[in-house]
Amino acid sequence: MKVCLIKRGKITHVGFKAEVMGEVDNYSVCNKRWDIKDKVSIGETSEVTCKRCQKILSKIDENDCVTLK
């Protein structure tokens, strides 16, 4: 499955786009942080190296959705 990847240092996270105060940014699903130095790309779920992101990916339902709390 294709996902948004955010490479931060040596770790690759799953990302999502969000509009905050009129500005669209990419955030990682595990800690919702974003930095201008992060490299954002599209890739496969097998490329994710963050253990917290992998755990969240394992909770994907039949509609390819995950509820973030």
N, C-alpha and C positions, 0 to 999 in steps of 0.2 A: 504494500500500500504506500502511496506517495504521501509525504508529510513535509511540512516546513521545518528545515533544520537550522539551528542556530549554533555556530561553532564559537565557543568561548574558551580561549586557551587551548588545552588538550582535550576538553570534553565537548561532545556534541549533544545538544538538547533538542527536544521537540518544541516547536514554536507555534504561535498563533498571532494573528493580526488583531489589534484593538484600536478603536478610536478613543483617544483621551483628550478632552478639551479641544476638539476639532483637528487634532493631529493623529495620523495613523502610524503606529509603531508596532514592532514585533517583540513579543515577550516569550520567555520560556515557560512551559506548563508547570514545571516543578517549583519555581520560586518567583515567577512573574517579574523578573528583572530584565533589563535591556540596556545595552551600552552601544554607543556609536561605533566602537571598534569591533563589535560582533559581526561575524560573517554569516549572512543569511542566504540559504539556498533551498532548493527542492530536492528531496532524495527519498530513499526507501527507509522503512522503519528499522531495518537491520543495521543501518549506519549509526543509530543512536547509541551513545556510550554512557550516558548518565543513568545511574541505577534507579533514581527516583522517576525519571521520565519513562524508563522501561516498565516500571511497575504500573504507572498510569496507563501506558499503552496496553498492558495486559487486561485492563478493565473495559476495553472497547466493546460496545454492544453490537447487535446484529445490524444496526443502522450506521455503523462506523462512527458512533458518537461517544463522548466521555463527558460526564458532568464534573466540572472543577468546583471545589468548595473553598 
